[in-house]
């Protein structure tokens, strides 16, 4: 017998991956210059020079047994200390190395936290739409129920009334992703403080903490002087899940961490449960080499000039054509309202007519919109603009 839920997840690729695969196939047929692929959020700027230099130096000058050997389950002490020092310097919090647990990227971090909080089959995790679609299987395949909070399509902040209506005695946590995938919007300090006050009130009513799980792979990707609030500074019962995939352009290296503040309620017990969840799923001890690299490069930041140019070109061009877009202040995504209200029909027509690959966001909890990943070559954006014009002119 085969687990049918897992079979379905394996048999049905995400719409993002399906479009990406189609783009590769078409590029072989019509040439890559004739395919306009906005599907995948794959960083297109190089890793900072210090990252590559560190890799070369570590591989060349460090004992290979250490480079390629196991570390402690929670990660190398030096690397954890370096990240703790960087967070403390930036956000004025007393971060300790022992509050950090290194993971193979943000996904295992999220899953470990979810599993640690799934105390019964009735446990609920709130997902604020729009959200990364994988949150749903992350929650539902790890012992909890996903509860969708509808999107605030006026401002793409958090609709607190909708959150309040969905909190129950079974609510364990709410996942917050800012800067947001797919909207690129940064949740404001006022929004997050109001959310924290709501959660505190409900936690007191129900007699147990309600955690914010802050999914922050895009924390460093912001533009125009916008500040991303560090949620543990605003709400003590916050667990941070982080990845260096986007900030250091290292998606294939699978390195990130969970941060459980010592001041969070039941923080030590939660940290221990997260470690246990990682053990159960067999992803303790992420790549030793990359832990060493992060130990040296925790303070490195990306050069966002290329992303910012793409952001402004795409946003300004599409809004001038008549498209309605959420204004992205972070990440590398643009969320666009489908002109006819049917994003799936728009995506299919764009694919067939123009090899223009855009991701409908029904699976992100936000029907009627599509996502564009602008971590692409600028000239591809320029070449794709006539296709966007043709699509809106036809009203499809």
C-alpha positions as CSV (number, residue, x, y, z in Angstrom):
1,X,0.0,0.0,0.0
2,X,1.1,3.6,-0.8
3,X,0.3,6.7,1.2
4,X,-2.1,8.4,-1.2
5,X,-1.7,11.9,0.1
6,X,2.1,11.7,-0.5
7,X,1.4,10.0,-3.9
8,X,-0.8,13.0,-5.0
9,X,1.8,15.5,-3.8
10,X,4.5,13.6,-5.8
11,X,2.3,13.1,-8.9
12,X,1.1,16.7,-9.2
13,X,3.9,19.2,-9.5
14,X,3.2,22.7,-8.3
15,X,2.0,25.2,-11.0
16,X,5.4,27.0,-10.5
17,X,7.4,23.9,-11.3
18,X,5.1,22.9,-14.2
19,X,5.5,26.3,-15.8
20,X,9.3,26.2,-15.3
21,X,9.5,22.8,-16.9
22,X,7.4,24.0,-19.9
23,X,9.7,27.0,-20.3
24,X,12.7,24.7,-20.5
25,X,11.0,22.6,-23.1
26,X,9.9,25.6,-25.2
27,X,13.3,27.2,-25.0
28,X,14.8,24.1,-26.7
29,X,12.2,24.4,-29.5
30,X,11.9,28.2,-30.2
31,X,15.0,29.5,-28.5
32,X,15.4,30.8,-25.0
33,X,15.1,34.4,-26.3
34,X,11.5,33.7,-27.3
35,X,10.4,32.4,-23.9
36,X,9.5,34.9,-21.1
37,X,9.7,32.9,-17.9
38,X,8.6,34.6,-14.7
39,X,7.8,31.4,-12.9
40,X,10.6,30.5,-10.5
41,X,12.0,32.6,-7.7
42,X,15.6,31.6,-8.4
43,X,18.1,34.4,-7.5
44,X,19.8,35.9,-10.5
45,X,22.4,38.0,-8.8
46,X,25.7,36.4,-7.8
47,X,26.6,35.5,-4.2
48,X,28.7,38.2,-2.5
49,X,32.4,37.8,-3.3
50,X,33.1,37.0,0.3
51,X,31.0,33.9,0.0
52,X,32.9,32.3,-2.8
53,X,36.2,33.4,-1.3
54,X,35.3,31.7,1.9
55,X,34.3,28.5,0.2
56,X,37.7,28.4,-1.6
57,X,39.7,29.2,1.5
58,X,37.8,26.7,3.7
59,X,38.1,23.9,1.1
60,X,41.8,24.7,0.5
61,X,43.0,25.4,4.0
62,X,40.8,23.5,6.4
63,X,41.1,19.8,7.4
64,X,38.8,18.0,5.0
65,X,37.5,15.8,7.8
66,X,36.1,18.9,9.4
67,X,34.8,20.3,6.1
68,X,33.0,17.2,5.1
69,X,32.2,15.7,8.5
70,X,29.2,15.8,10.8
71,X,28.6,18.7,13.1
72,X,26.4,18.8,16.3
73,X,22.7,18.5,15.4
74,X,22.1,22.2,16.1
75,X,25.1,23.3,14.1
76,X,28.6,24.6,14.6
77,X,29.1,26.7,17.6
78,X,31.2,29.3,15.8
79,X,28.6,29.7,13.1
80,X,25.7,30.0,15.5
81,X,27.7,32.6,17.5
82,X,28.4,34.6,14.4
83,X,24.7,34.7,13.4
84,X,23.7,35.5,17.0
85,X,26.1,38.4,17.1
86,X,24.8,39.7,13.7
87,X,21.2,39.6,14.9
88,X,22.0,41.2,18.2
89,X,23.9,44.0,16.5
90,X,21.2,44.7,14.0
91,X,18.1,44.4,16.2
92,X,19.3,45.2,19.7
93,X,18.1,41.8,21.1
94,X,20.1,39.6,23.5
95,X,20.4,36.7,21.0
96,X,22.4,33.7,22.1
97,X,24.0,31.0,20.0
98,X,22.1,28.3,21.9
99,X,18.8,29.8,20.7
100,X,19.7,29.1,17.1
101,X,19.2,25.7,15.4
102,X,20.7,25.4,11.9
103,X,18.6,23.7,9.2
104,X,18.8,22.8,5.5
105,X,17.0,26.0,4.5
106,X,13.7,27.6,5.5
107,X,11.4,24.7,4.6
108,X,12.8,22.2,7.1
109,X,12.9,25.1,9.7
110,X,9.2,25.7,9.1
111,X,8.3,22.0,9.2
112,X,10.2,21.5,12.4
113,X,8.4,24.3,14.1
114,X,5.0,23.2,12.8
115,X,5.6,19.6,14.0
116,X,6.8,20.8,17.4
117,X,3.5,22.8,17.8
118,X,1.2,20.1,16.5
119,X,0.1,18.9,19.9
120,X,-3.0,17.1,18.7
121,X,-4.9,16.4,15.4
122,X,-7.1,19.5,16.2
123,X,-4.1,21.9,16.3
124,X,-4.5,24.8,13.9
125,X,-2.0,27.0,12.1
126,X,-3.3,30.2,10.5
127,X,-1.9,31.1,7.1
128,X,-2.3,34.7,5.9
129,X,-3.1,34.9,2.2
130,X,-1.4,35.4,0.0
131,X,1.1,32.8,1.1
132,X,3.6,30.3,-0.3
133,X,1.5,27.3,-1.4
134,X,3.8,24.8,0.2
135,X,2.7,26.0,3.6
136,X,-0.5,23.9,3.2
137,X,1.3,20.5,2.9
138,X,3.9,21.6,5.4
139,X,1.1,22.0,8.0
140,X,-1.3,19.3,7.0
141,X,1.3,16.5,6.6
142,X,2.9,17.3,9.9
143,X,0.0,16.9,12.3
144,X,-2.0,20.2,12.2
145,X,-4.8,21.9,10.3
146,X,-4.2,24.8,7.9
147,X,-6.7,27.6,8.5
148,X,-6.7,30.2,5.7
149,X,-7.0,33.9,6.4
150,X,-8.4,35.7,3.3
151,X,-6.2,38.4,1.7
152,X,-6.5,42.1,2.2
153,X,-6.6,42.9,-1.5
154,X,-6.8,46.6,-0.8
155,X,-3.4,47.0,0.8
156,X,-2.0,43.4,1.0
157,X,-1.4,43.9,4.8
158,X,-3.1,41.6,7.3
159,X,-6.9,41.7,7.7
160,X,-7.0,41.6,11.5
161,X,-10.8,41.1,11.6
162,X,-10.4,38.0,9.5
163,X,-7.6,36.7,11.7
164,X,-9.7,37.3,14.8
165,X,-12.6,35.4,13.3
166,X,-10.4,32.3,12.8
167,X,-8.6,32.1,16.1
168,X,-9.9,29.3,18.2
169,X,-8.7,27.5,21.4
170,X,-6.9,25.1,19.0
171,X,-4.8,27.9,17.4
172,X,-1.2,27.2,18.0
173,X,0.4,29.7,15.6
174,X,0.1,32.0,12.6
175,X,2.7,32.0,9.8
176,X,3.8,35.5,8.7
177,X,5.9,36.0,5.6
178,X,7.3,39.5,5.1
179,X,8.5,40.6,2.6
180,X,5.8,38.6,1.2
181,X,5.8,35.9,-1.5
182,X,3.9,36.5,-3.8
183,X,3.1,40.2,-3.3
184,X,6.4,41.7,-2.4
185,X,4.6,43.8,0.3
186,X,6.3,44.4,3.6
187,X,4.0,44.2,6.6
188,X,4.2,47.5,8.6
189,X,5.2,47.8,12.2
190,X,1.6,49.1,13.0
191,X,0.1,46.0,11.4
192,X,2.4,43.6,13.3
193,X,1.9,45.4,16.6
194,X,-1.9,45.2,16.2
195,X,-1.6,41.5,15.3
196,X,0.6,40.9,18.4
197,X,-2.0,42.6,20.6
198,X,-4.7,40.4,19.2
199,X,-2.7,37.3,19.8
200,X,-1.8,38.3,23.3
201,X,-5.5,38.9,24.1
202,X,-6.6,35.5,22.7
203,X,-3.7,33.7,24.3
204,X,-4.7,35.0,27.7
205,X,-8.3,34.0,26.9
206,X,-7.4,30.4,25.9
207,X,-4.6,29.9,28.4
208,X,-1.7,29.0,26.1
209,X,0.7,31.0,23.9
210,X,-0.1,31.6,20.2
211,X,3.1,31.9,18.3
212,X,4.0,33.9,15.3
213,X,6.1,31.8,13.0
214,X,8.1,34.4,11.0
215,X,9.2,33.0,7.6
216,X,11.9,35.4,6.6
217,X,13.9,34.3,3.5
218,X,13.4,37.7,2.0
219,X,14.3,39.8,5.0
220,X,17.3,41.5,3.4
221,X,15.6,42.1,0.0
222,X,14.0,45.5,0.4
223,X,14.1,48.7,-1.6
224,X,13.8,52.5,-1.2
225,X,14.8,52.6,2.4
226,X,11.9,50.4,3.6
227,X,12.5,48.7,6.9
228,X,11.4,45.2,7.7
229,X,10.3,45.0,11.3
230,X,12.0,42.2,13.2
231,X,9.0,40.5,14.7
232,X,10.6,39.3,18.0
233,X,11.2,42.9,18.9
234,X,7.4,43.5,18.7
235,X,5.9,40.2,19.9
236,X,7.9,38.0,22.3
237,X,6.3,34.7,21.3
238,X,7.9,34.7,17.8
239,X,9.9,31.9,16.2
240,X,12.0,33.0,13.2
241,X,12.7,30.7,10.3
242,X,15.4,32.0,8.0
243,X,17.2,30.9,4.8
244,X,20.3,32.3,3.1
245,X,18.9,31.2,-0.3
246,X,17.8,34.7,-1.3
247,X,19.9,37.0,0.8
248,X,23.2,35.4,-0.3
249,X,22.0,33.8,-3.6
250,X,22.5,30.2,-2.2
251,X,19.3,28.4,-2.9
252,X,21.0,25.2,-3.9
253,X,23.2,25.0,-0.8
254,X,20.2,24.6,1.6
255,X,21.3,26.5,4.7
256,X,19.2,28.4,7.2
257,X,18.2,28.4,10.8
258,X,15.4,28.5,13.4
259,X,15.7,31.2,16.1
260,X,13.7,30.7,19.3
261,X,14.1,33.7,21.6
262,X,14.9,32.8,25.2
263,X,12.2,35.3,26.3
264,X,9.5,33.4,24.4
265,X,7.0,31.6,26.5
266,X,8.0,28.0,26.9
267,X,10.9,28.9,24.6
268,X,13.4,26.2,25.9
269,X,10.8,23.5,25.6
270,X,9.8,24.6,22.1
271,X,13.5,24.7,21.1
272,X,13.9,21.1,22.3
273,X,10.8,20.0,20.5
274,X,12.0,21.6,17.3
275,X,15.3,19.7,17.7
276,X,13.2,16.5,18.2
277,X,11.1,17.2,15.1
278,X,14.3,17.7,13.1
279,X,15.6,14.4,14.4
280,X,12.3,12.6,13.5
281,X,12.5,13.9,9.9
282,X,16.2,13.1,9.6
283,X,17.5,16.6,8.6
284,X,19.8,17.4,11.5
285,X,23.3,18.6,10.7
286,X,23.0,20.7,7.5
287,X,26.0,20.9,5.2
288,X,29.1,21.5,7.3
289,X,30.9,23.5,4.6
290,X,28.0,25.9,4.3
291,X,27.8,26.3,8.1
292,X,31.5,27.3,8.0
293,X,30.7,29.8,5.2
294,X,27.9,31.4,7.2
295,X,30.2,31.6,10.2
296,X,32.4,33.9,8.1
297,X,29.7,35.6,6.1
298,X,26.8,36.2,8.5
299,X,27.1,39.9,8.1
300,X,27.2,39.9,4.3
301,X,24.3,41.6,2.5
302,X,23.2,41.4,-1.2
303,X,23.7,44.0,-3.9
304,X,20.0,44.7,-4.9
305,X,20.6,47.2,-7.7
306,X,19.6,44.8,-10.5
307,X,16.5,43.6,-8.7
308,X,15.5,47.1,-8.0
309,X,15.9,48.1,-11.6
310,X,13.7,45.1,-12.7
311,X,11.1,46.0,-10.0
312,X,10.7,49.5,-11.2
313,X,10.7,48.6,-14.9
314,X,8.1,45.9,-14.5
315,X,5.9,47.7,-12.1
316,X,5.9,51.0,-14.0
317,X,5.5,49.4,-17.4
318,X,2.5,47.2,-16.4
319,X,0.7,49.9,-14.4
320,X,1.1,52.3,-17.4
321,X,-0.5,49.6,-19.6
322,X,-3.5,49.4,-17.2
323,X,-2.6,46.5,-15.0
324,X,-3.4,46.7,-11.3
325,X,-0.4,45.6,-9.2
326,X,0.5,45.5,-5.6
327,X,3.4,47.8,-4.9
328,X,6.3,45.6,-4.0
329,X,8.8,47.0,-1.4
330,X,10.6,43.8,-1.0
331,X,11.4,40.3,-2.2
332,X,11.5,39.9,-6.1
333,X,7.9,39.3,-6.9
334,X,5.1,41.4,-8.5
335,X,1.5,40.5,-7.8
336,X,-0.8,41.5,-10.7
337,X,-4.6,41.4,-11.0
338,X,-5.7,39.4,-14.0
339,X,-7.5,41.8,-16.3
340,X,-10.6,39.6,-16.7
341,X,-10.5,38.3,-13.1
342,X,-9.5,34.8,-14.1
343,X,-5.8,34.3,-13.5
344,X,-5.7,30.7,-14.7
345,X,-7.3,31.6,-18.1
346,X,-4.9,34.6,-18.4
347,X,-1.9,32.4,-17.6
348,X,-2.9,29.7,-20.1
349,X,-3.5,32.2,-22.8
350,X,-0.2,34.0,-22.2
351,X,1.6,30.7,-22.3
352,X,0.0,29.5,-25.5
353,X,0.1,32.8,-27.4
354,X,3.3,34.3,-26.3
355,X,5.4,31.8,-24.3
356,X,4.8,34.3,-21.5
357,X,4.9,32.2,-18.2
358,X,3.1,33.8,-15.3
359,X,2.0,32.0,-12.1
360,X,-1.8,32.2,-11.1
361,X,-2.0,32.6,-7.4
362,X,-5.1,30.6,-6.6
363,X,-2.8,28.2,-4.8
364,X,-1.4,31.1,-2.8
365,X,-4.9,31.8,-1.4
366,X,-5.4,34.8,-3.7
367,X,-7.5,33.9,-6.8
368,X,-7.8,36.4,-9.6
369,X,-4.1,37.4,-9.5
370,X,-0.8,36.1,-11.0
371,X,2.8,36.3,-9.8
372,X,5.8,37.5,-11.7
373,X,9.3,36.6,-10.4
374,X,11.5,39.5,-11.6
375,X,14.8,37.9,-10.6
376,X,15.5,37.6,-14.3
377,X,17.6,39.3,-16.9
378,X,16.5,42.9,-17.6
379,X,16.5,42.4,-21.3
380,X,14.0,39.5,-20.9
381,X,11.6,42.0,-19.2
382,X,12.1,44.4,-22.0
383,X,11.4,41.8,-24.7
384,X,8.3,40.5,-22.8
385,X,6.5,43.9,-22.6
386,X,4.9,43.6,-26.0
387,X,3.4,40.3,-24.9
388,X,1.9,41.9,-21.8
389,X,0.5,44.7,-23.9
390,X,-1.1,42.3,-26.4
391,X,-2.7,40.4,-23.5
392,X,-4.3,43.4,-21.9
393,X,-5.4,44.8,-25.2
394,X,-7.2,41.6,-26.0
395,X,-8.9,41.7,-22.5
396,X,-8.0,38.1,-21.7
